[in-house]
Amino acid sequence: MSESPRKNILVIGGAGFLGSHLCDALVKHHNVICVDNFSSGTQSNIDHLLGNSQFEFIRHDIVTPLDLDQFPELDKFKVKVVGVTEVYHLACPTSAKEFEQFRLATLEASAWGTRNALEVARRYQAKFLLFSSSVVYGPRTAQRQLFAEDYVGAVDQLSPRACYDEGRRFAETAVATYRQVHNLDTKIIRIFRAYGPRMRLFDGQMIPDFITNAIDGHELVIFGDPMMTTSLVYVSDVIDAALKVMASTEAGPFNIGTPQEYNLTTVAQMIIDGVGSQSKIVYQEPLLFMTPLGLPDITRAKESLGWLPVVTLEAGLRQTIEYTQA
């Protein structure tokens, strides 16, 4: 039996942390068109793919409409004839330290960017997956720690960080509306704090900053108090979930994360020990981009997709430390 032809797959935000790992997984079996404007992603994340004949990078800001016919480098994939089969949309600035600088860009990416991404999918009748976030539920409270997908959330649409929180909610609304109006096969995943290799360094993202500071013998800064906790899911588990969702007949949304709660002081100490450092842990006021997020109820993903996170925190941190040291 002959092999099935390679599908053309579009990854918007493909040079980012999650996007580049997604491109790695997809290019093994398909043609991958990676679109990014490097607002959060970097070329170094995809340098190893640029020589792959099944991979093509296009520098473009999805806030402006994307016409794949305008790029002659895509002729090798016969896009004008066969189009694209799947669209993964991950494009949105996620910088913690530069959050205020990118507030308008964040708003535009969630609104115009999502609409333009959906228009590409509509043109080709492609399957569409939005990488959304647990921020759509709002912050955790004493009354609610665990969030299931049917919780409608409680987000302040006028807060200084609403461009991201409410922006993610609007993006989900856009995806659902295109499904209802255009009968487009759209899907949504909500990610609860992913970590792993290729996260931006010196950006206020605590896991990579913990590692670099431990390596350099500097203080590890927790933006919060000693009791601050979080959910952490390793990048390969997120990519596995995304591929399972896209291959399924399910629309979601699906919570993707680990329901286990981790104390950040404990995580920081694990990194110090893993590096063999003498660094100390200190505490500072939280950054605007950070909020005490809840924990995911992943029952729907387990029952509908057969998905569970399989990488332990110890193994994930070890791989992230090895990558950062290298």
Residue pairs with C-beta under 8 A, 6 or more apart in sequence:
6 29
6 30
6 31
6 54
7 30
7 31
7 84
7 85
7 86
8 30
8 31
8 33
8 77
8 78
8 79
8 82
8 83
8 84
8 85
9 26
9 30
9 31
9 32
9 33
9 84
9 85
9 86
9 87
9 88
10 33
10 35
10 68
10 84
10 86
10 87
10 88
10 120
10 126
11 19
11 22
11 23
11 26
11 32
11 33
11 34
11 35
11 88
11 90
12 19
12 35
12 36
12 62
12 66
12 87
12 88
12 89
12 90
12 91
12 113
12 117
13 19
13 35
13 36
13 40
13 41
13 62
13 89
13 90
13 91
13 92
13 131
14 20
14 22
14 23
14 32
14 34
14 35
14 36
14 41
14 46
14 57
14 88
14 90
15 34
15 36
15 38
15 41
15 42
15 43
15 45
15 46
15 57
16 36
16 40
16 41
16 45
16 90
16 91
16 94
17 40
17 41
17 45
17 94
17 194
17 196
17 198
17 199
17 200
17 235
18 90
18 131
18 191
18 194
18 235
18 238
18 239
19 34
19 36
19 41
19 45
19 88
19 90
20 41
20 45
20 46
20 49
20 198
21 196
21 198
21 235
21 236
21 238
21 239
22 88
22 90
22 239
22 242
23 32
23 34
23 46
23 49
23 55
24 49
25 239
25 243
26 32
27 49
27 52
27 54
27 55
30 54
31 54
31 55
31 56
31 77
32 49
32 54
32 55
32 56
33 56
33 58
33 68
33 74
33 77
33 79
33 84
34 46
34 49
34 55
34 56
34 57
34 58
35 57
35 58
35 59
35 60
35 62
35 66
35 91
36 57
36 59
36 60
36 91
37 59
37 60
37 61
37 62
37 91
38 59
39 61
39 93
39 102
39 105
40 92
40 93
40 94
40 95
40 200
42 200
45 198
46 55
46 57
49 55
49 57
50 57
53 76
56 71
56 73
56 74
56 76
56 77
58 71
58 73
58 74
60 66
61 113
62 89
62 91
62 109
62 112
62 113
62 116
62 117
63 105
63 108
63 109
63 112
63 113
63 116
64 112
64 116
65 116
65 119
66 116
66 117
66 120
68 74
68 79
68 84
68 120
69 79
69 80
83 123
83 124
83 125
83 126
84 120
84 124
84 126
85 124
85 126
85 127
86 126
86 127
86 128
86 129
86 246
87 117
87 120
87 121
87 124
87 126
87 127
87 128
87 129
88 129
88 131
88 242
88 246
89 113
89 114
89 117
89 118
89 128
89 129
89 130
89 131
90 131
91 109
91 113
91 117
92 106
92 109
92 110
92 113
92 164
92 167
92 168
92 171
93 99
93 102
93 105
93 106
93 109
94 289
95 101
95 102
95 200
95 203
95 204
95 289
96 203
96 204
96 205
96 287
96 289
96 290
97 202
97 203
97 204
97 287
98 203
99 106
99 161
99 164
99 287
99 288
99 289
100 160
100 288
103 160
103 163
104 163
106 163
106 164
106 167
107 163
107 167
109 167
110 163
110 164
110 167
110 168
110 170
110 171
111 167
111 170
111 171
111 174
114 130
114 170
114 171
114 174
114 175
115 174
117 128
118 128
118 174
118 175
118 178
118 184
118 186
120 126
121 127
121 128
121 178
121 184
121 186
122 178
122 182
122 184
125 184
127 185
127 186
127 187
127 246
128 175
128 178
128 184
128 185
128 186
128 187
129 186
129 187
129 188
129 189
129 242
129 245
129 246
130 171
130 172
130 175
130 186
130 187
130 188
130 189
131 189
131 191
131 242
132 168
132 171
132 172
132 188
132 189
132 190
132 191
132 253
133 164
133 168
133 190
133 191
134 147
134 190
134 191
134 192
134 193
134 231
134 255
134 257
134 293
134 294
134 296
135 155
135 164
135 165
135 168
135 291
135 293
136 153
136 155
136 165
136 168
136 169
136 172
136 190
137 147
137 151
137 153
137 154
137 155
137 190
137 293
137 294
138 153
138 154
138 155
138 156
138 165
139 291
139 292
139 293
139 294
140 147
140 292
140 293
140 294
140 295
144 151
144 294
145 261
145 294
145 295
146 259
146 294
146 295
146 296
146 297
147 255
147 294
147 295
147 296
147 297
148 255
148 297
148 299
148 300
149 190
149 252
149 253
149 254
149 255
149 297
149 300
153 169
155 162
155 165
155 166
155 169
156 162
156 165
157 166
159 165
160 288
161 288
161 289
161 291
164 289
165 291
172 188
172 253
175 186
175 187
175 188
176 186
176 188
178 184
178 186
179 185
179 186
179 251
185 251
186 251
187 245
187 246
187 248
187 250
187 251
187 252
188 251
188 252
188 253
188 254
189 241
189 242
189 245
189 252
189 253
189 254
189 255
189 256
190 253
190 254
190 255
190 256
190 296
191 233
191 238
191 256
191 257
192 231
192 233
192 255
192 256
192 257
192 258
192 293
192 295
192 296
193 230
193 231
193 232
193 233
193 257
193 293
194 232
194 233
194 234
194 235
194 238
194 257
195 205
195 207
195 208
195 232
195 233
195 234
195 235
195 316
195 320
196 234
196 235
196 236
196 316
196 319
196 320
196 323
197 235
197 319
197 320
197 323
197 324
198 235
198 323
199 205
199 207
199 208
199 320
200 208
201 208
201 209
201 212
201 324
202 209
202 212
203 209
204 223
204 287
204 289
204 290
206 221
206 222
206 223
206 264
206 268
207 232
207 267
207 271
207 317
207 320
208 320
208 324
209 220
209 221
210 220
210 267
210 268
210 271
211 271
211 275
211 320
211 321
211 324
212 324
213 219
213 220
213 221
213 279
214 220
214 271
214 272
214 274
214 275
214 277
214 279
215 275
215 277
215 324
215 325
217 277
217 278
217 279
218 279
219 279
219 280
219 281
219 282
220 268
220 271
220 272
220 279
220 280
220 281
220 282
221 282
221 283
221 284
222 228
222 264
222 265
222 268
222 281
222 282
222 283
222 284
223 283
223 284
223 285
223 286
223 287
223 290
224 264
224 283
224 286
224 290
224 292
225 283
226 265
226 283
227 263
228 263
228 264
228 265
228 292
229 261
229 262
229 263
229 264
229 292
230 261
230 262
230 264
230 293
231 257
231 258
231 259
231 260
231 261
231 262
231 293
231 294
231 295
231 296
232 257
232 258
232 262
232 267
232 313
232 316
233 256
233 257
233 258
233 309
234 309
234 311
234 315
234 316
234 319
236 311
237 256
237 258
237 309
237 310
237 311
238 256
240 307
241 254
241 256
241 301
241 305
241 307
242 256
244 305
244 306
244 307
245 252
245 254
245 305
248 304
248 305
250 304
250 305
252 300
254 300
254 301
254 304
254 305
254 307
255 296
255 297
255 298
255 300
255 301
256 296
256 298
256 301
256 307
257 295
257 296
257 298
257 309
258 296
258 298
258 309
259 295
259 296
259 297
259 298
260 295
260 313
261 295
262 313
265 281
267 313
267 317
268 281
269 281
270 313
270 314
270 317
271 317
271 321
272 278
272 279
272 281
274 317
274 318
274 321
275 321
275 325
298 307
298 308
298 309
301 307
301 308
302 308
